[in-house]
Amino acid sequence: MPKRLFAVDLGASGGKCFVGTFADGTFSMDEIHRFAHDGMDMYIPDRTGRVSPRTVWDDTFIYRNIIMGLQAYRRDVAEELDSIGIDTWGADGGLLNADGDMLAKMYCYRDHRLDAMVDKVKACVDPSRIYEVTGIHFQPFNLSNQLLWLVQNRPELLASVAAFLPVPSLFYYFLGGEKRVDSSWASVSQLMDAHTHEWSKELLDALGIPAGMLPEIVEPGASMGTMHAELADSLGLNRVPLTAAAAHDTASAFAAAPVEDPAKALIISSGTWSLVGKLVPEPITTPEAMAVNISNEGGVGNTRCLKNCMGTWLVQELRRGWAVEDGKEVEWRELDALTAAAPSFAAVIDPDDASFYNPDNMEEAIVAFCKRTGQAVPADRGSMTRTVYEGLALKYRMVNEQICRVSGTESGVVNIVGGGSKNVLLDQFTADALGLPVLAGPTEGTAVGNFMVQAVGLGIISTIEAAQPVIRSAFPIKEYQPGDKAPWDAAYERFKAIVG
């Protein structure tokens, strides 16, 4: 009897719903709904009358689209469903009162209220102690920063909060789930003890965050509850079990990488962000790892030793700005052709420079960076985009060296999963910059991993390792061989001089 699972994959720029079918030892999946969404700027005066943009998510719109995906499943596939799993980006969440009402709009992690919060967290707790406990490096969007901001700036709101639910937990809850979060998502909060997989009482107390508002932590594959009977009836479905996928999308993506030897495989989950790392048995919380901002994020029976790097966000923002300038969108095919034809290494940028995090105009930010670092400015759109892709590949090389050094391993292959695995130019640049073969795919790596973790939780597959041959047989993997490394070596020296 086939087992049909449903995956909700929510990213920072859109969401997708898939149906996955396990039958006779094989696996197949189909996309049945997708939608675009983004953080919205709302201009609202605060209690002093000061107006500033507040970047928020439209949680109602996202929920509506999850329901539309389930309606499409019922209409086009079947009336019985064996499980639903949800994965999302690794920040943000909703505040609920005791009656389950949302108390405020759900802030987006790019909101500028967080710009100075890292220093405020460090003022409360010694940074080395935070890293020793959590293994997570310091980023503006960390949940530790978000909840400390709430403590310091909205105490009256905090007093009304019965529960804070991270993004995936919120949508599980709307469907009927318990107030739980899986360890892959909790681990990136900078509030979970990486060694015990429990919320750190020490850190919560130091930051003044009420422990009772946080959900129970469970492991990937655990039950999250069952769909509300009333919702199931309205959809014409059974009361579907809700299963914890690796709810942090990177954890699901890493679970989908068809890795043969974890010690030798550098994994890149490539999309709006680039998550670059390796699977290791235990967290690495040494001073050396902290010095290079390595994070230890919860995986599926392992730890993701990685760095959060900027991804194709820079190109997405360039394209968005050009659409405003031209009055129409630049076609990806046209932009790819211009990029391929542009000269190599017109300039070298660090994609993780703070000026690229959330600028008003990405092209102006890149121009300013080039001028500030004494470089020529890319002459046209193709050169601008190529500069970004080359910068990403050079950053991957640097991160690979750092991770290999702190983990005592050596990379022999690069596995790229996610939407970026379709980017032929970036895949080849990565092979060239690192001097390593690249295996690209699955493209929908996050959804694939979501399904595999659900399948392990339901007993369809015995372990996540047993899922690897299933993945390899179900999805084409494209291989890129490294070319001439000499020009990349020269560019890397320039890159290191700029990054410092």
C-alpha positions in Angstrom: 0.0 0.0 0.0 1.6 3.3 -1.0 2.3 5.8 1.7 1.5 9.4 0.8 3.2 12.3 2.7 2.8 16.0 2.4 5.7 18.5 2.7 5.4 22.2 3.3 8.6 24.0 2.4 8.6 27.6 3.5 11.5 29.8 2.4 12.2 33.5 2.9 10.9 34.4 -0.6 8.2 31.7 -1.2 6.6 28.5 -0.2 5.9 25.2 -1.9 3.8 22.2 -1.1 4.6 18.7 -2.3 3.2 15.2 -2.2 5.7 12.4 -1.8 4.8 8.7 -2.4 6.7 5.7 -1.1 5.8 2.5 -2.8 7.6 -0.8 -3.3 11.0 0.6 -2.2 10.8 3.6 -4.5 10.1 7.3 -3.9 8.6 10.0 -6.1 7.4 13.5 -5.4 5.3 16.2 -7.2 4.9 19.8 -6.5 1.2 20.7 -6.1 1.2 24.3 -5.0 3.6 27.2 -4.8 3.4 30.9 -3.8 5.6 33.9 -3.5 5.8 35.9 -0.3 8.2 38.4 1.3 8.7 40.5 4.3 6.6 43.7 4.1 7.6 47.1 5.4 4.9 48.7 7.5 5.3 52.3 8.6 3.8 52.6 12.1 4.5 55.2 14.8 5.8 53.9 18.1 4.7 55.2 21.5 7.0 58.3 21.0 5.4 59.1 17.7 8.6 58.0 15.8 7.8 56.3 12.5 10.1 53.7 11.2 9.7 50.7 8.9 8.8 47.4 10.6 9.5 44.4 8.4 6.9 41.7 9.1 5.6 38.4 7.6 2.0 37.9 6.5 1.3 34.7 8.6 -2.3 34.6 7.5 -1.3 34.6 3.8 1.2 31.8 4.4 -1.4 29.7 6.3 -4.0 30.3 3.6 -1.5 28.9 1.0 -0.8 25.8 3.1 -4.6 25.2 3.2 -4.7 25.7 -0.6 -2.0 23.1 -1.0 -4.0 20.6 1.1 -7.1 21.4 -1.0 -5.1 20.7 -4.1 -4.0 17.4 -2.7 -7.6 16.4 -1.8 -8.8 17.5 -5.3 -6.0 15.9 -7.4 -4.6 13.1 -5.4 -6.6 11.4 -2.6 -8.7 11.8 0.5 -6.3 10.0 2.7 -2.9 11.4 3.8 -0.4 9.7 6.0 1.6 12.6 7.4 2.3 16.3 7.1 5.8 17.8 7.7 6.8 21.5 7.7 10.2 23.1 7.3 11.0 26.8 7.3 13.8 29.4 7.6 15.6 29.4 10.9 14.4 32.6 12.6 11.2 34.4 13.7 8.0 33.2 15.3 4.6 34.2 16.7 3.4 35.4 20.1 0.2 33.8 21.4 -2.0 34.5 24.4 -3.7 31.8 26.4 -6.6 31.6 23.9 -4.3 31.0 21.0 -4.7 34.5 19.5 -1.7 36.2 17.8 -0.7 39.1 19.9 1.3 41.0 17.3 2.5 40.8 13.7 5.3 38.3 13.1 8.5 40.3 12.7 10.8 39.4 9.8 14.5 38.6 10.7 15.6 41.4 8.4 13.9 44.0 10.5 16.3 46.7 11.5 15.3 46.6 15.2 17.8 43.7 15.5 20.8 45.7 14.0 22.4 46.3 17.5 21.1 43.3 19.4 24.1 41.1 19.1 26.1 43.5 21.3 23.2 43.7 23.8 23.1 39.9 24.1 26.9 39.9 24.6 26.5 42.5 27.3 24.2 40.1 29.3 26.3 36.9 28.9 30.0 36.3 28.1 30.1 35.5 24.4 32.5 32.5 24.9 30.0 31.0 27.4 27.1 31.4 24.9 29.2 29.6 22.3 30.3 26.9 24.7 26.7 26.1 25.6 24.9 26.5 22.2 27.7 26.2 19.6 25.9 28.9 17.6 27.7 32.0 16.3 26.4 35.5 16.5 24.0 36.8 13.8 21.5 39.6 14.1 18.6 37.3 13.4 19.3 34.8 16.1 16.2 34.1 18.3 18.3 35.1 21.3 18.4 38.6 19.9 14.8 38.7 19.0 13.5 37.6 22.4 15.9 39.9 24.3 14.6 42.8 22.2 11.1 41.8 23.3 12.2 41.7 27.0 13.9 45.2 26.7 11.4 47.0 24.4 8.0 45.4 24.8 7.7 44.3 28.5 3.9 44.9 28.6 3.5 42.7 25.5 5.7 40.0 27.0 3.5 39.9 30.1 0.5 38.8 27.9 2.4 36.1 26.1 1.4 32.5 26.9 3.6 30.9 24.2 6.2 31.9 21.6 6.0 29.5 18.7 8.8 29.4 16.1 7.6 29.7 12.5 7.2 26.0 11.8 5.7 25.3 15.2 3.2 28.1 14.6 1.9 26.5 11.4 1.8 23.0 12.9 -0.2 24.6 15.7 -2.7 26.2 13.3 -3.2 22.8 11.7 -3.8 21.1 15.1 -0.3 20.4 16.4 1.0 20.5 19.9 3.3 23.4 21.1 6.5 21.7 20.2 9.6 22.5 18.1 12.2 20.0 16.8 15.8 20.2 17.8 17.1 21.1 14.3 15.2 24.4 14.5 15.7 25.0 18.3 19.4 24.5 17.9 19.8 27.7 15.7 18.1 29.9 18.3 21.3 30.3 20.3 19.1 29.3 23.3 19.3 25.5 23.1 22.1 23.6 24.9 23.8 21.8 22.0 24.8 18.9 24.3 21.5 18.2 26.0 19.0 19.4 23.4 17.1 21.3 26.1 16.5 25.0 26.4 19.4 26.5 28.4 18.1 27.7 31.8 21.3 29.5 32.3 21.0 31.6 29.1 17.2 32.2 29.5 17.7 33.5 33.0 20.6 35.7 32.0 18.6 37.3 29.2 15.3 37.5 31.2 13.4 35.3 28.8 10.6 33.3 30.5 11.2 29.6 30.0 7.5 28.8 30.2 6.7 30.6 26.9 9.0 28.3 24.9 7.7 25.1 23.3 8.9 21.6 24.2 11.9 20.4 22.2 11.5 17.1 20.3 13.7 15.2 17.9 13.2 15.2 14.1 10.7 12.5 13.2 8.7 12.8 16.4 4.9 13.4 16.4 3.7 17.0 16.4 0.1 16.0 17.0 -2.9 15.4 14.7 -4.9 17.7 12.5 -7.9 19.3 14.1 -11.0 17.2 13.3 -12.9 20.3 12.3 -10.2 21.3 9.8 -9.9 17.7 8.5 -13.7 17.7 7.9 -13.6 21.0 6.1 -10.8 19.7 3.8 -12.4 16.3 3.2 -9.3 14.6 4.6 -8.6 12.2 7.4 -7.2 13.5 10.7 -3.7 13.6 9.3 -0.8 12.9 11.7 1.6 15.8 11.9 5.3 14.7 11.9 8.4 16.8 12.8 10.4 17.1 9.7 13.8 18.6 10.3 12.0 21.8 10.6 15.0 24.0 10.0 15.1 24.0 6.2 18.9 23.6 6.2 18.7 20.5 8.3 16.2 19.0 5.8 18.4 20.0 2.9 21.5 18.5 4.4 19.5 15.3 5.0 18.8 15.1 1.3 22.5 15.4 0.2 23.5 12.0 -1.3 26.7 11.9 0.8 28.8 8.7 0.8 31.5 9.8 3.3 30.4 12.7 5.6 34.0 13.5 6.6 34.9 14.1 2.9 31.8 15.9 1.7 31.3 19.6 1.9 27.6 20.3 1.7 26.2 23.6 0.4 22.5 24.3 0.7 22.2 26.9 -1.9 19.4 29.4 -2.2 18.7 32.9 -0.8 21.3 31.9 1.8 24.3 29.6 1.4 24.6 27.2 4.3 28.1 25.7 3.9 29.3 22.8 6.1 29.8 19.2 7.0 28.0 16.6 9.0 29.9 15.7 12.2 29.1 13.4 15.1 29.3 16.0 17.9 29.2 19.8 18.3 32.6 21.5 17.9 32.7 24.4 20.4 36.4 25.1 20.6 37.8 28.6 20.7 39.1 28.1 17.2 35.7 27.3 15.9 34.2 30.3 17.7 36.9 32.5 16.3 35.8 31.8 12.7 32.1 31.9 13.5 31.3 28.2 12.9 27.8 27.2 14.0 26.8 23.7 15.3 23.2 23.2 14.3 21.1 20.2 15.1 20.9 17.6 12.3 19.2 14.2 12.0 21.2 12.1 14.4 24.2 14.3 13.8 25.4 17.9 14.0 25.7 20.4 11.1 29.1 22.1 11.5 28.5 25.1 9.2 28.6 28.8 8.4 25.6 30.9 7.3 26.8 32.8 4.3 24.9 35.1 2.0 23.5 33.3 -1.1 21.6 34.4 -4.2 19.9 37.1 -2.2 22.3 39.6 -3.7 21.4 38.7 -7.2 17.7 38.6 -6.3 18.0 42.1 -5.0 19.9 43.3 -8.0 17.2 41.9 -10.3 14.5 43.5 -8.1 16.1 46.9 -8.4 16.6 46.6 -12.1 12.9 45.7 -12.5 12.0 48.9 -10.7 14.4 50.8 -13.0 13.2 49.2 -16.2 9.5 48.9 -15.4 9.7 45.2 -16.1 11.5 42.1 -14.8 14.8 41.1 -16.3 14.4 37.5 -17.5 16.7 35.1 -15.8 17.8 33.6 -19.1 18.9 37.0 -20.4 20.7 37.8 -17.1 22.5 34.4 -17.2 23.7 35.0 -20.7 25.1 38.4 -19.8 26.7 36.9 -16.7 28.4 34.2 -18.7 29.7 36.6 -21.3 31.1 39.1 -18.7 34.9 39.3 -18.0 36.2 37.3 -15.0 37.1 39.0 -11.7 36.1 42.6 -12.7 36.0 43.1 -8.9 36.1 40.9 -5.8 33.5 41.2 -3.1 32.8 39.6 0.2 29.1 38.6 0.0 28.8 38.6 3.8 29.9 42.2 4.2 27.3 43.9 6.4 26.5 46.5 3.7 24.8 43.7 1.7 22.6 42.4 4.4 19.5 44.6 3.7 20.4 47.7 1.7 17.9 49.9 0.1 19.6 49.4 -3.3 21.9 46.4 -3.8 23.6 47.7 -6.9 24.6 50.9 -5.1 25.8 48.8 -2.2 28.1 46.8 -4.4 29.4 49.9 -6.2 30.1 51.5 -2.8 32.0 48.3 -1.6 34.2 48.3 -4.7 35.0 52.0 -4.3 35.7 51.5 -0.6 38.1 48.7 -1.3 39.9 50.5 -4.1 38.6 48.4 -6.9 37.1 49.2 -10.3 33.3 49.1 -10.4 31.7 46.4 -12.6 30.8 48.0 -15.8 27.4 46.5 -16.6 24.7 44.1 -15.3 26.4 41.0 -16.5 29.7 42.0 -14.7 27.8 42.9 -11.6 26.1 39.5 -11.4 29.3 37.7 -12.3 31.1 39.5 -9.5 28.5 38.3 -7.0 28.7 34.6 -8.2 32.5 34.7 -8.1 32.4 36.2 -4.6 30.1 33.4 -3.5 32.5 30.7 -4.8 35.5 32.4 -3.2 33.6 32.5 0.1 32.8 28.8 -0.2 36.5 28.1 -0.6 37.3 30.1 2.6 34.6 28.4 4.6 35.7 25.0 3.4 39.2 25.7 4.7 37.9 26.9 8.0 35.6 23.9 8.6 38.2 21.4 7.6 40.7 23.0 10.0 38.4 23.0 13.0 37.0 19.5 12.3 40.2 17.8 11.3 38.8 16.6 8.0 39.6 17.1 4.4 37.0 17.7 1.6 37.1 15.6 -1.5 33.7 16.5 -3.0 31.1 19.3 -2.8 27.4 18.4 -2.6 25.2 21.3 -3.6 21.5 20.9 -2.9 18.6 23.3 -3.2 17.5 25.8 -5.8 21.1 27.0 -6.3 22.1 23.5 -7.6 20.4 24.5 -10.9 22.7 27.5 -11.3 25.2 26.1 -13.8 27.6 29.0 -13.7 27.7 29.1 -9.8 28.1 25.3 -9.7 31.1 25.5 -12.1 32.6 28.5 -10.3 32.4 26.5 -7.1 34.2 23.5 -8.6 36.9 25.8 -10.0 37.4 27.9 -6.9 37.7 24.8 -4.6 39.4 22.6 -7.1 36.9 19.8 -6.2 34.2 18.0 -8.1 30.7 19.2 -7.5 27.6 17.0 -7.3 24.6 19.2 -7.8 21.1 18.0 -6.7 18.5 17.3 -5.7 17.1 20.7 -6.7 14.3 20.5 -4.2 16.6 19.2 -1.5 14.8 20.7 1.4 11.5 19.0 0.4 13.3 15.7 -0.2 14.9 15.8 3.2 11.6 16.8 4.8 10.0 13.7 3.3 12.9 11.4 4.3 12.8 12.6 7.9 9.0 12.1 8.0 9.5 8.6 6.5 12.1 7.7 9.2 9.7 9.0 11.9 6.9 6.9 10.5 9.0 3.7 10.1 8.8 3.7 6.3 12.6 4.0 6.2 14.8 2.6 9.0 17.4 5.4 9.3 18.3 8.6 7.5 21.4 6.8 6.2 19.1 4.2 4.6 17.4 7.1 2.7 20.6 7.9 0.7 20.2 5.1 -1.9 16.5 6.0 -2.2 17.5 9.6 -3.0 20.2 8.7 -5.5 17.8 6.4 -7.4 15.0 9.0 -7.5 16.8 12.2 -8.5 19.4 13.0 -11.2 22.7 14.3 -9.8 24.8 16.5 -12.2 28.6 16.5 -11.9 30.9 19.4 -12.5 34.7 18.9 -12.7 37.1 21.7 -11.7 38.8 23.6 -14.5 41.9 25.8 -14.5 42.4 26.8 -10.8 45.2 29.3 -11.4 43.0 32.4 -12.0 40.9 31.4 -9.0 44.0 31.1 -6.8 45.0 34.7 -7.8 41.5 36.0 -7.1 41.4 34.2 -3.8 44.5 36.1 -2.7 42.7 39.3 -3.5 39.6 38.1 -1.7 41.6 37.2 1.5 43.2 40.6 1.5 39.8 42.3 1.3 38.1 40.0 3.9 41.0 40.2 6.3 
